[in-house]
Amino acid sequence: MLRKKTGRIEIVSVKDERVEAFIPDPLPPEPGIKWSGDLQKLFDQAHVSLGELNAINEIVPNTELFLYMYVRKEAVLSSQIEGTQSSLSDLLTHEVGEAVSVPQDDVAEVSNYVAALNHGLKRMREDGFPLSLRLLKEMHAILLRSGRGQNLAPGEYRRTQNWVGGTRPGNAVFIPPPHTHLMDLMGDLEKFLHDEDIPPLLKAALAHLQFETIHPHLDGNGRLGRLMITLLLCAEGLLKQPSLYLSLYFKTYRQQYYDMLDTVRRKGDWESWLAFFAEAVVRTADQAVLTAKELQDMFARDSATINGLGKAKETAKAIHNALLAQPISTPSSLVEATGKTHATINSSLRNLELFGIVKEVSGRKRNRVYAYSEYIRIMDMGLDVPGEHSA
């Protein structure tokens, strides 16, 4: 079932070119979603996969550390979609105070993403703040507080016309609504976010596409729109922990993702988008479960090795625990984390390196840097998908 109308066109003038801006109708779609057997089956499977992800989060050795790394992986992926070159290792190296080879702006954007997500979760969980336009603006301000977007109105809606793709308005892929409509459009979106009659997973799928269509900011729309999915599912109780991130799936199937957005806008084919979204949830949640299990196996295997070190095992255990929290570390940071002496730390690191648990990655004789290489390898899976720039 295709809808005849999902929005309206308004002619606007941008940089001396007259173009067609698209103004979407409020959510939910009218007429309502047609739940075919296949679409319902996909959504049912997505709920099953989310249930398994919630369950695995309860049995990982340390849920906070698992989430620590997962949030950072998502930050890297989401930023790579926007064209940054920063890797997970770059971010972890930056966090321990070491210089990285990629542009500083790239690392800053990834670091800001982590901070924005943590801010949103804290506001909702500790402050009892609802997922709202105000919270999204606060997160946007953090996303763009440094790096390339810091001069593009952090925390504010745009006051000029923007466009997506292309080198100028005339050859753009998509022209979002004029800024004069933003308050009404975002107000309608907030009402939809608070609609208790809409199932959470359906709400997340519809709201994400609507936000991408409105494109309310000059920069950072993609990152904030992806963050909103996880925050909404956490706020609605469908996710117990923020461990579902769709950026890898969206990045891997980037062209299909953009085609889906365009098909909804042109033809009102929300059903195809919902099928794509549900498949993304299934694949992403299932992969997260496998990753968690692989991390469990790694933790058990390395713990067994460390327990066989005799008198040296206590310091090695302390270092192991510290590396779980900060997988790229220096002897100085490990001294601070464990309370052990430099000599003791360096001796234990040599043992751990001998057993292949850590690897020296700086190549220096002084001021060395060590990586929990297997941990990073497991979390790195999927980060080598080629990236392209997107607004």
C-alpha positions in Angstrom: 0.0 0.0 0.0 1.5 3.3 -1.1 0.2 6.6 0.2 -0.6 9.4 -2.2 0.7 12.0 0.2 3.5 12.1 2.9 4.2 15.8 2.8 4.1 18.9 0.6 6.6 20.8 -1.6 7.5 24.4 -1.1 9.5 26.3 -3.6 12.5 28.2 -1.9 15.3 30.2 -3.2 18.8 29.1 -2.0 22.0 30.7 -3.3 20.1 32.2 -6.2 18.6 28.8 -7.1 14.9 27.9 -6.9 14.5 24.4 -5.5 11.8 22.2 -4.0 11.9 21.8 -0.3 10.0 18.9 1.3 7.8 19.5 4.3 6.7 16.2 5.9 3.3 15.4 7.3 3.1 14.8 11.1 3.5 11.3 12.4 2.0 8.7 12.6 1.5 8.1 8.8 -2.0 8.3 7.4 -3.4 5.9 6.4 -1.9 3.6 9.1 0.8 1.0 8.6 -0.3 -2.1 6.7 1.1 -5.0 8.7 1.7 -7.8 6.2 2.6 -11.2 7.5 6.3 -10.7 6.5 6.6 -7.3 8.2 4.9 -8.5 11.4 7.3 -11.5 11.4 10.3 -9.2 11.1 9.1 -7.0 14.0 8.4 -10.0 16.1 12.0 -11.3 15.4 13.4 -7.9 16.3 11.7 -8.0 19.7 13.1 -11.5 20.2 16.6 -10.3 19.3 16.3 -7.4 21.7 15.2 -9.7 24.4 18.3 -11.9 23.9 20.5 -8.8 23.9 18.9 -7.7 27.2 19.6 -11.1 28.6 23.2 -11.3 27.6 23.8 -7.9 29.1 23.0 -9.5 32.5 25.7 -12.2 32.3 28.7 -10.4 30.7 31.6 -10.2 33.3 31.2 -6.4 33.7 28.2 -4.7 32.0 29.6 -1.2 32.5 32.8 -2.1 30.8 31.0 -3.9 27.9 28.9 -0.8 27.4 31.9 1.5 27.7 33.5 -0.2 24.7 30.2 -0.5 22.8 29.4 3.2 23.1 32.9 4.0 21.8 32.5 1.6 18.8 29.2 3.2 18.0 30.7 6.7 18.3 33.4 5.7 15.8 31.0 4.1 13.3 28.5 7.0 13.5 31.2 9.5 13.0 32.8 7.5 10.1 29.4 7.8 8.3 29.9 11.6 8.5 33.4 11.3 6.9 35.8 11.1 9.9 38.9 8.8 9.7 39.2 8.1 13.4 39.4 4.5 14.5 38.5 2.9 17.8 42.2 2.6 18.6 42.6 6.3 17.8 39.8 7.2 20.3 41.2 5.0 23.0 44.7 6.3 22.4 43.4 9.9 22.6 41.6 9.1 25.9 44.8 8.0 27.5 46.5 11.3 26.5 48.6 10.0 23.6 48.9 11.7 20.3 47.1 10.2 17.3 48.0 10.3 13.6 44.5 11.3 12.3 43.2 14.9 12.3 42.4 16.1 15.8 39.0 17.3 14.7 38.1 13.7 13.8 39.0 12.4 17.2 37.2 15.3 18.8 34.0 14.5 16.9 34.1 10.9 18.1 34.8 11.9 21.7 31.9 14.4 21.6 29.6 11.6 20.4 30.5 9.5 23.5 29.9 12.6 25.7 26.6 13.4 24.1 25.2 9.9 24.6 26.4 9.7 28.2 24.8 13.1 28.9 21.5 12.0 27.4 21.4 8.7 29.4 22.4 10.5 32.6 19.7 13.1 32.2 17.0 10.4 31.6 18.1 8.0 34.3 19.5 10.1 37.1 17.6 13.4 36.5 14.3 11.8 35.4 14.4 14.0 32.3 12.2 12.9 29.4 13.4 12.3 25.8 12.5 15.8 24.5 13.5 18.5 22.2 15.3 20.2 25.0 17.4 17.1 25.7 18.1 16.6 22.0 19.3 20.2 21.8 21.6 19.7 24.9 23.1 16.6 23.2 23.5 18.5 19.9 25.5 21.2 21.8 27.8 18.6 23.1 28.2 16.9 19.7 29.3 20.1 18.1 31.2 21.7 21.0 34.6 21.1 19.3 35.8 19.9 15.9 34.5 20.9 12.5 31.0 21.7 13.6 31.7 24.0 16.5 30.8 27.1 14.4 27.6 25.7 13.1 25.2 26.7 15.8 25.6 23.9 18.4 22.4 23.3 20.3 20.3 25.5 18.0 18.0 24.9 15.1 19.2 26.3 11.8 18.0 29.7 10.7 18.9 29.1 7.0 18.0 26.6 4.3 20.2 23.5 4.1 20.5 20.7 1.6 21.7 17.1 1.6 24.1 15.7 -1.0 25.3 17.5 -4.1 27.7 20.5 -4.4 24.9 23.1 -4.5 21.1 23.3 -3.9 20.4 22.8 -7.6 22.0 19.3 -7.7 21.2 18.3 -4.1 19.8 14.8 -3.3 17.3 16.3 -0.9 16.1 19.7 0.3 14.8 19.6 3.9 11.9 21.9 5.0 12.6 25.7 5.2 13.7 26.8 8.7 10.5 28.8 9.2 8.6 25.4 9.6 11.0 23.9 12.1 9.3 24.8 15.4 6.0 23.3 14.2 7.6 20.2 12.7 9.8 19.5 15.8 6.9 20.3 18.1 4.8 17.6 16.3 7.7 15.2 16.5 8.0 15.7 20.3 4.3 15.0 20.7 4.8 11.8 18.7 7.8 10.8 20.9 5.5 11.0 23.9 2.6 9.1 22.3 2.1 6.1 24.6 -0.2 4.3 22.1 2.7 3.8 19.6 4.8 0.6 20.3 8.5 1.6 21.1 10.2 -0.1 18.2 7.7 1.3 15.6 8.1 4.7 17.2 11.9 4.6 17.0 11.7 3.7 13.3 9.2 6.4 12.3 10.8 9.1 14.5 14.3 8.5 13.1 13.2 8.9 9.5 11.1 12.0 10.4 14.1 13.6 12.2 16.3 12.9 9.2 13.7 14.4 6.9 13.3 17.6 9.0 17.2 17.9 9.3 16.7 20.7 11.9 20.4 21.5 12.5 23.2 22.9 10.2 25.4 19.9 11.1 25.2 16.7 13.2 21.7 15.7 12.1 22.8 12.1 11.2 24.6 11.5 14.4 21.8 12.9 16.6 19.2 11.0 14.6 21.0 7.7 15.2 21.6 8.5 18.9 17.8 9.2 19.3 17.0 5.5 18.4 18.9 4.1 21.3 17.8 6.7 23.7 14.1 6.2 22.8 14.3 2.4 23.2 16.0 2.9 26.6 13.4 5.5 27.6 10.6 3.2 26.6 12.0 0.2 28.4 12.6 -2.0 25.4 16.4 -1.8 26.0 17.7 -2.3 29.5 21.1 -1.0 28.6 22.3 1.2 25.7 23.7 -1.7 23.7 21.9 -1.4 20.4 23.5 0.8 17.7 22.4 0.6 14.1 25.3 2.7 12.6 27.2 -0.4 11.4 24.1 -1.7 9.5 23.3 1.8 8.1 26.9 2.2 7.0 27.2 -1.3 5.4 23.9 -0.7 3.5 24.3 3.0 3.1 22.8 3.3 -0.4 19.8 1.2 0.5 19.3 3.3 3.6 19.3 6.5 1.6 17.0 5.0 -1.0 14.6 3.9 1.7 14.4 7.5 3.1 13.8 8.8 -0.4 11.1 6.2 -1.2 9.2 7.2 2.0 9.3 10.9 1.0 8.3 10.3 -2.6 5.9 7.4 -2.4 4.9 7.1 1.3 6.3 3.5 1.4 6.7 3.4 5.1 6.4 -0.4 5.1 9.6 -1.0 3.1 11.4 1.3 5.5 10.1 -0.5 8.5 11.2 -3.9 7.1 14.7 -2.5 6.6 14.7 -1.0 10.1 13.5 -4.2 11.7 16.1 -6.2 9.8 18.8 -3.8 11.0 17.7 -4.3 14.6 17.8 -8.1 14.2 21.2 -8.2 12.6 22.7 -5.6 15.0 21.3 -7.2 18.2 22.3 -10.7 17.1 25.8 -9.4 16.4 26.0 -7.7 19.8 25.1 -10.9 21.5 27.8 -12.8 19.6 30.3 -10.1 20.5 29.4 -10.3 24.2 29.8 -14.1 24.2 33.2 -13.7 22.4 34.3 -11.2 25.1 33.1 -13.6 27.8 35.3 -16.3 26.3 38.3 -14.0 26.0 37.9 -12.8 29.6 37.7 -16.4 30.9 40.7 -17.6 28.8 42.9 -14.7 29.8 41.9 -15.0 33.5 42.9 -18.6 33.4 46.3 -17.7 32.0 46.8 -15.1 34.6 45.8 -17.4 37.4 48.7 -19.7 36.3 51.3 -17.0 36.9 51.9 -17.9 40.6 53.1 -15.0 42.7 52.9 -12.6 39.8 49.2 -13.2 39.3 47.9 -10.5 41.7 49.5 -7.6 39.8 48.6 -9.2 36.5 45.0 -9.4 37.6 45.0 -5.7 38.6 46.4 -4.8 35.2 43.9 -7.0 33.5 41.0 -5.3 35.2 42.5 -1.9 34.4 42.8 -2.8 30.7 39.2 -3.9 30.6 38.3 -0.3 31.6 41.0 1.3 29.4 42.2 -1.2 26.7 45.0 1.2 25.6 47.1 2.2 28.5 50.5 3.4 29.5 52.6 2.2 32.5 51.9 5.5 34.2 48.1 5.2 33.7 48.3 1.6 35.0 50.2 2.8 38.1 47.5 5.3 38.8 44.7 2.7 38.2 46.3 -0.1 40.3 48.4 1.6 42.9 51.4 -0.6 42.0 54.9 0.7 41.4 56.3 1.4 38.0 58.8 -1.4 38.4 56.0 -3.9 39.3 53.8 -2.7 36.5 56.6 -3.0 33.9 57.5 -6.4 35.0 53.9 -7.6 34.9 53.4 -6.1 31.4 56.4 -8.1 30.2 54.7 -11.3 31.4 51.3 -10.3 29.8 53.1 -9.5 26.6 54.9 -12.9 26.6 51.5 -14.6 26.9 50.0 -12.5 24.1 47.5 -10.7 26.3 48.9 -7.3 25.8 50.9 -5.8 22.9 53.3 -2.8 22.9 52.0 -0.5 20.1 54.1 2.6 20.3 57.5 1.1 19.2 59.2 3.3 21.7 61.8 2.3 24.3 60.4 5.0 26.7 56.9 6.1 27.4 55.5 3.0 25.9 51.8 2.3 25.1 50.2 -1.1 25.6 47.0 -2.4 24.0 44.7 -5.2 25.1 44.9 -6.3 21.5 42.3 -9.2 21.4 39.7 -7.0 23.2 40.2 -4.3 20.6 40.1 -6.8 17.8 36.8 -8.2 18.9 35.3 -4.7 19.2 36.9 -3.5 15.9 34.9 -6.0 13.8 32.9 -4.0 11.2 34.8 -0.8 11.6 36.7 -1.3 8.3 33.6 -0.8 6.1 34.6 2.0 3.7 33.1 5.4 4.7 31.7 8.2 2.7 30.7 11.7 3.6 27.1 12.4 4.4 25.3 15.4 5.7 
